[in-house]
Amino acid sequence: MLKLFLLVFALVSGLGAEAVTIPTVDLTLSAPSTPQQLVSSLNVLVLLTFLFLAPSMVLVMTTFTRFVIVFGFLRQALGTQQVPPTQILVMLAMILTFYVMEPVATDAYKAGIKPYIEEQIGYEEAFEKTALPFKNFMVRNTREKDLALFFRIRNLQNPATVADVPLSVIIPAFIISELKTAFEIGFLLFLPFLVIDMVVASILMSMGMMMLPPVMISLPFKILVFVLIDGWNLLIGNLISSIK
């Protein structure tokens, strides 16, 4: 399943650069008369299952996790409830993910998918060459401590090269590294807005306005500050620059 995801992801990313002939698939239902037909039917079933699970693979092998968590923290820090809507934040995170991952997927396509389509290499070699750019990307953005954790759990020897790191190890290490990074950024986002909330609450208490919710007063100021510093440009620029 993971092999299919890497191959298809790199293939789709490379379609914009070069014309690729996509084979047709016959979905008519009939009893297989030969073992080859049975294998072909099973391959179609596996492909359809992969297409159903592909969105989940995007979450664990790309920067989508970092983006969507940071955007969630930003909305909480601003206190704007459902503005921007969750759908907008998820789509923005997805678009930025494709923007960041496009060079990686293009390298994977050129290294593994294209030679495989041209029948220059076999399937196993195509998978290894396709997976290598994704491995390089995930290793660059994974803390050594997190990577060592899963090697220690599996009692595996330290790898000599990135190619020796199994995907079953790098993917969970990459996920927890992305979660830690996203929470660190979220904490830094909360600090300036928390200061505004504290200042407004202190002023209201000194004026004796105990029944007036501080959030109602601080929200316009937080939005004003975020707009004045061009917050979206600053946040997204720093998010992308933080990716190695």
N, C-alpha and C positions, 0 to 999 in steps of 0.2 A: 504493500500500500504506500509506504514511504517512498519507494523507488518511483512509483507511478507519479506521485505528487511532484517530486523534483523534476522528472522528465517533462511532465506536462507544463509545469510552471515555467521552466526555461523555454519550452517550445512556444508557448503563448507570448512570452516576452520577446522572442526573436522574430515573430511573425511580422512585426512592424518594419523590420530592417530588410528582410528578404522574403521573396515569394516561396511558400512551401506548399507542396501538394498534400492535401489531407485526404487519407483514404476514406472511402464510403463504408458504412456499416449497414448490413442487412439485418433488420430487427424482426423479420417475419418468424412466426412460431411454427416449428415443424420438428418432428422427431429426428435426431441425428442418425445418419446411416453409417458414418465412419467415426473412428476415434478422433480424427482431426476436426470434424465438425463439432464434436462435443467439447473439445478444448477451446475452439473458437467461441462457442456459446459461453463457456465459463469465463473466458477473457472479457467478453462484453459485460457479464455480470460483475466482475471485479472492477471494471472501469466505471460502471454506473455507481457502484458502492463508493468508489474513490471520489467521484464527483459530489456525492452526498456529504462526504467527510472532508472535502478539500477546505472549506472555510475554517474548520478547526485547525488544520495544519498551518494555515496562514497565521493563526494566533500564536503558535509556539515556535515558529522558525523565522519570524520577521520582527520588525520593530513596532508592530501594531500594539502590542501590550504596553510598551512605554508611552506611546502617544495617547492612547485612550485613557489610561490611568491618570496621566498628568492633566488632561483636559477635564476629567472628572474632579480632580482636586481643585482646579482653577474655578470651576463652577461653584463648588462648595465654599471656597475662600471668598468669592465675590458675594455669595448669598443670594444669587439670582434665581434660586429654585430650579425651574425647568427651562431657563433661558441661558445659552442656546439649547434647543431641544436635543435629546439624546441621539436622535437619528442624524442630526447635523454633525455632532461631535464624532460619531462613529464613522460617518462618511468622510469627514476631514481626516481622521486618523488613517482610514483606508487609503485615501488618495496620497497622503504623505508617505505611507508605507510603500506604495508602488513607486513613488518618486525615489525613495532611498534604495529600494531593492532592485530597481531596473538595471543598473550597471552589473550587479551580481548575477541576475538572471541572464543578462546578455552574455556575460563571460561563460556561464554554464551552458548556454545554447551553443556558442561557438566551439566550446571544448568538447562537449559530449553529444548533444542532440544532432547538430549538423553533420558531423562525421558518421553518426549512426544512420541518419536518413540516407546519406550517400553510400551506405554499405561499406564504409572504410573500417569500422570497428564493430565488435560484437556488443550484445546487450549489457553484459556485466561490466565491460570496460567503459561503455557509454555511461552507465550509472555512476561509476567511480569518478569519472571526469566531470560529470554533471554535479555531483555532490560536493566536489572539492571547493569550488567558489563559495558555496553556502557554508561549508565547514570553516573556511578561512574567515568569513564574515562573523560567524557566531563565536569563534575562538577570540577574535579581536575584541568583541564586546562582552566577553565572559571573564569574570574574575578568576584568577588562578585558584583561590580558595574554594570557590564553588565547583570548579572542574575537579580539583583534587578530592573533594568530598565524594563524588560519585565514583571516581577511580578507587578510592579507599573502600567504599561499600562493596564494590564488585571484586576487590582484591586483584586489581589489574596492575600490570607494570606501567610505568610512566611511558607515554608514547615518544618516539623519536621525532616524528614529524606530525603535522596537522592531519595528513592523510591517514595516519594510524589511529586517530581518535574516532571511535565508533559513534555513529549518530545516536545510538541509545544512551550514550553518556553525555554528549555535548548538548543535546536538546534540553534535558531537564536542568543542566547547569546554566544554560543560556537563559531559561525562563526565570529562575530565581535571581539571576544577576539583573535581568531587566526589571523585575519587581523591586529589587532594592534600589536601583537607579531611579525608577519612577517615584518611589516613596521619598527619596532624598530631594528630588526636584519639587515634589508636592509640598514638603515641609518648608522649603525656601519660598515657595509661592504664598504659603499661609502667613508668613511672618509680617510683611508690610500691611496686609489687610487686617491682621490681628491687632496691630498697633493702632490702626484707624478705629477699630471697634472699641478698644480700651480708652482711647482719648475721648471719643464721643460719649461712652458710658460715664466716664469721670465728669465730663462737663454737665451732662444731664443730672447726675446725682448732686453736684454742687449747686445746681439751679433748683433742686427740689422736685424735679420732674421724674418721680419714681415710677409712675404708671405708664410713661411713654416708652415703648420698646426701643432700645438703642439701635436695633437693626434697621428700623424705618428711617432713621436719620443718617446712619453711616452708609447705607447702600448707595445713595446718590454720590457721595464723596468717593467711595471705592470705585464706582463706575467711571467717575470723572478722572480720577488718578490713572486708571487703566487706559483710558482713551488718550490722555495727555502724553503718556509715555509710549504710545503706539504699542500697546501690550501684545497684540496678536503677532505683529511683526517681530518683536523682541523675543517672545516666547518660542515661536516656531523656528526662528533663526538659531537660537541657542540649542533647541532640541536637536535639530539636524546636525549642528556642529559638534554636538556631544557624541554623535555616533561615529565610531572609528572605521 
